Amino acid sequence: MAYKKFTASEEMLKPDARFNSKLVSKFINSLMWDGKKAIAQKVFYGAMDQVTKKVKEVPPLELFETAINNIKPYV
């Protein structure tokens, strides 16, 4: 049986509008349920706005990337 094991999602992934980051776009896609991308974007950007209000000395994108790197496995 010949089937495609991997998709071309990495090449087709476009960066998000606000931060221009593929990591944010991928996170929003994984947060999305039933194709409701607008709701997933509202949730993510709302959370980033709350982070910006609480932590003013660090840019929110840098804080998000640090958080993602802290939870990644070291393999």
Backbone bond lengths (Angstrom), bond angles and torsions (degrees), N, CA, C in turn:
res aa  C-N    CA-C-N  psi(-1)  N-CA   C-N-CA  omega(-1)  CA-C   N-CA-C  phi
1 M - - - 1.437 - - 1.517 109.71 -
2 A 1.287 116.91 118.86 1.452 120.70 177.86 1.528 108.89 -96.73
3 Y 1.293 115.00 121.96 1.454 119.28 176.25 1.520 108.79 -143.31
4 K 1.292 114.63 158.65 1.454 120.51 -177.78 1.526 108.68 -83.40
5 K 1.302 115.98 120.57 1.456 120.58 -175.39 1.530 111.84 -81.45
6 F 1.309 117.01 -37.42 1.458 121.31 -177.87 1.518 109.20 -122.59
7 T 1.317 115.58 149.49 1.466 119.95 176.49 1.518 109.58 -99.48
8 A 1.294 115.69 170.32 1.463 121.31 -179.43 1.522 110.20 -94.04
9 S 1.320 117.67 36.99 1.457 120.51 -175.33 1.527 112.22 -67.47
10 E 1.314 118.64 -30.59 1.466 120.71 179.85 1.523 111.41 -66.05
11 E 1.335 117.04 -39.30 1.464 119.83 179.14 1.525 111.72 -75.16
12 M 1.326 116.73 -30.49 1.460 120.78 -176.75 1.527 112.91 -87.17
13 L 1.315 118.36 -13.23 1.456 122.65 -176.90 1.517 110.41 -68.76
14 K 1.330 115.95 125.88 1.458 121.24 178.92 1.519 109.12 -102.93
15 P 1.325 117.98 145.96 1.467 119.96 178.44 1.525 111.07 -66.91
16 D 1.333 115.97 155.07 1.459 119.50 -178.92 1.520 110.96 -73.00
17 A 1.314 116.09 167.62 1.461 121.54 -173.14 1.528 113.08 -76.35
18 R 1.311 117.73 -38.99 1.463 120.05 -172.94 1.527 113.24 -80.32
19 F 1.321 117.67 -47.92 1.458 121.44 -175.05 1.526 113.52 -101.91
20 N 1.313 117.74 -11.53 1.465 123.46 -179.40 1.530 110.78 56.35
21 S 1.335 114.73 46.71 1.461 121.14 -176.96 1.524 109.86 -127.37
22 K 1.336 115.70 133.28 1.464 119.86 176.95 1.527 111.20 -72.91
23 L 1.328 117.24 -29.19 1.460 120.56 178.41 1.524 110.39 -64.50
24 V 1.317 117.03 -42.68 1.466 121.34 177.88 1.523 110.06 -64.54
25 S 1.322 116.64 -41.93 1.457 120.97 179.13 1.522 111.03 -62.46
26 K 1.307 117.26 -41.41 1.462 121.36 178.87 1.529 110.75 -67.30
27 F 1.322 117.15 -38.06 1.459 121.01 178.15 1.522 110.71 -66.33
28 I 1.316 117.49 -41.82 1.463 121.23 177.76 1.522 110.25 -63.19
29 N 1.325 117.37 -40.05 1.464 120.53 178.10 1.521 111.61 -64.55
30 S 1.318 117.83 -35.56 1.461 119.62 178.84 1.527 111.16 -77.27
31 L 1.318 117.49 -23.11 1.461 122.87 177.60 1.524 111.32 -79.09
32 M 1.303 116.99 -21.28 1.464 123.39 -174.26 1.528 111.86 -70.21
33 W 1.338 115.98 138.38 1.461 123.17 175.87 1.515 109.12 -120.05
34 D 1.305 117.42 132.63 1.470 123.77 174.68 1.526 112.88 56.19
35 G 1.309 117.99 31.34 1.452 121.22 176.95 1.519 114.69 76.75
36 K 1.314 118.70 14.43 1.469 122.41 -178.62 1.520 109.77 -89.99
37 K 1.323 115.29 74.89 1.461 120.66 -175.13 1.527 112.08 -71.29
38 A 1.321 117.74 -36.32 1.469 120.86 -179.57 1.525 111.04 -62.80
39 I 1.316 117.23 -38.71 1.463 120.88 178.58 1.527 110.13 -69.08
40 A 1.329 117.22 -41.04 1.461 120.73 177.95 1.527 110.55 -63.14
41 Q 1.330 117.47 -38.52 1.464 120.57 177.68 1.522 110.68 -66.41
42 K 1.332 118.31 -41.04 1.466 121.14 178.15 1.518 110.98 -61.74
43 V 1.323 116.87 -41.66 1.469 120.94 179.12 1.528 110.24 -64.00
44 F 1.331 117.06 -47.69 1.458 120.42 -177.26 1.530 111.51 -66.01
45 Y 1.333 116.64 -48.54 1.464 119.37 -177.82 1.529 111.48 -68.07
46 G 1.329 117.84 -31.68 1.468 120.78 174.43 1.516 111.18 -64.48
47 A 1.335 115.85 -41.63 1.466 119.97 177.85 1.527 110.53 -65.20
48 M 1.326 116.81 -40.04 1.467 119.56 179.06 1.530 111.41 -66.88
49 D 1.332 117.42 -33.98 1.468 120.44 176.06 1.525 110.65 -65.87
50 Q 1.327 117.46 -39.73 1.466 120.56 177.50 1.520 111.04 -65.57
51 V 1.325 117.15 -38.89 1.461 120.88 177.38 1.517 110.37 -64.54
52 T 1.326 116.65 -39.25 1.465 120.83 179.76 1.524 111.26 -63.38
53 K 1.325 117.01 -37.44 1.464 120.60 179.02 1.522 111.62 -68.04
54 K 1.335 117.29 -35.87 1.468 120.31 -176.29 1.517 112.93 -84.17
55 V 1.325 117.61 -39.50 1.466 121.84 -177.76 1.521 107.36 -117.23
56 K 1.318 116.52 99.68 1.468 120.38 -173.69 1.517 114.04 -92.35
57 E 1.326 118.21 -17.57 1.466 119.51 -175.59 1.526 113.56 -85.30
58 V 1.342 117.88 -14.52 1.471 121.25 -178.96 1.529 108.63 -116.97
59 P 1.326 118.20 133.16 1.475 119.72 176.20 1.530 110.89 -62.35
60 P 1.334 117.53 144.67 1.468 119.68 -175.10 1.526 113.89 -63.81
61 L 1.329 118.02 -34.20 1.460 119.72 179.87 1.524 110.63 -67.17
62 E 1.308 117.21 -40.45 1.470 120.96 178.36 1.527 110.48 -65.03
63 L 1.321 116.85 -39.40 1.456 121.49 178.18 1.533 111.06 -65.25
64 F 1.336 116.74 -40.07 1.465 121.63 178.26 1.522 110.65 -65.15
65 E 1.329 117.43 -44.89 1.465 120.70 179.50 1.523 111.48 -63.91
66 T 1.332 117.16 -37.62 1.468 121.02 177.12 1.524 110.36 -64.57
67 A 1.326 116.71 -42.06 1.464 120.60 179.54 1.527 110.77 -64.25
68 I 1.323 117.24 -42.45 1.462 120.75 179.17 1.526 110.40 -64.92
69 N 1.333 117.24 -41.63 1.476 120.33 178.99 1.531 111.98 -66.28
70 N 1.344 116.98 -29.61 1.465 119.62 179.12 1.523 112.26 -72.51
71 I 1.337 117.94 -28.69 1.456 119.15 -177.67 1.516 113.33 -96.58
72 K 1.323 118.02 -6.27 1.468 121.44 178.23 1.518 110.41 -70.62
73 P 1.314 116.88 145.92 1.472 117.80 173.34 1.528 110.20 -72.71
74 Y 1.300 117.29 153.02 1.456 122.55 -176.19 1.527 113.43 -89.15
75 V 1.297 117.55 18.18 1.459 121.69 -176.41 1.511 110.64 -73.86
